[in-house]
């Protein structure tokens, strides 16, 4: 065993750690990964807001830790303190140089290319980047532009110059607790998505009504919001839903709107509800697809397209080692994003993403009911796969490795582990 004194590395985690959002989940996963080796890291936190999303999604213990660490961080910064490592959970155009070793953690983009601002800020500020999926990793690595340097010289194939790793989330399975939602239908489907251009909710609902218009025993449960979980947002979202349903014409099938904050245990109840046949996602793309992943953890069949982030977990290997789809496939095409989805600095005007085919989606809905036993069996196989593959221990270790740091350091050799980190930081100076 080494006799060198152990000195923890000061790491600042900057991200929306208290946000009820996808990036909030990322930030808390990152924090848990670092805390899994808190014997080696001296942790500091810079919390940021994420749009208008609600707050306090952390566990009680975690929330207490975050608040105490925020106070500790402010005091340390006021005293002029510096950091060895920064871990920044945000979109790449907000990356900054904060420490000796800077690591960015992003969901990337759900399209086929990233904005040039992302490349510039990544190359300028980061030493490594972690993404939530293979799709996000590939898009960040493969986007290339022909640009000119400050002297006017043309640079062809300019892109990200730092290592990029993909690390998936750990399992998210909760004990189901009933919530005050009453179904009058015995065959239900579920959608969990914020109402925006990328999620394709209008077609999800409209085409569902087309298929089951005359069936009064079939329902679609739509867990959604427009911006936040506020009462005002509920009124806006309810108005949008009513206008959409009015445009669909007469129907007997039921549409249930679920708005507002739901605890994880209530979502688990929805995933495991005996009337629930499948979760649906026919959106244009996912950085990972957390609701689909949660549904898989609870054994609910999945209806989706084989494109973007969810492809990391909706397959499993057969006994012969063949990659097998464990979901109900919806065919799709890749085309240019809609004008209303363009977001300067985030979603490029010439970027492309997934458009599911209407006929294929409608076929998937009916097939889900007609071959329910088959799809339940596939969902069980997928559940077993994700619960054994994406354990917290595995994913925490993968995250540390994704940061470019030595993972799985032996507890009796922590000094050498810390020296390795020190050498890595020096390499970037």
Secondary structure, DSSP 8 states (H G I E B T S, - for coil): ---S----EEEEEEE-TTBSSHHHHHHHHHHHHHHTTTTTEEEEEEE---TT--B--S-HHHHHHHHHHHHHHHHHHHTT---SEEEEES-GGG----SSEEEEEE---SSS---HHHHHHHHHH-SEEEESSHHHHHHHHH--EEEE-TTS-EEEEE---SEEEE-------------S---S-SEEEEEE--SSGGGTHHHHHHHHHHHHTT-TTEEEEEE--SS-SSHHHHHHHHHHHHHHHHHH-S--SEEEEE-S---HHHHHHHHH-TTEEEEEE--S--SS-HHHHHHHHTT--EEE-S-SGGGGTSEEE-TTS-EEE-SEE--EEEEE--GGG-BTTTB-TT-EEEEE-HHHHHHHHHHHHHTHHHHHHHHHHHHHHHHHHS-HHHHHHHHHHHTTS--S--GGGHHHHHHHHHHHHHHH-
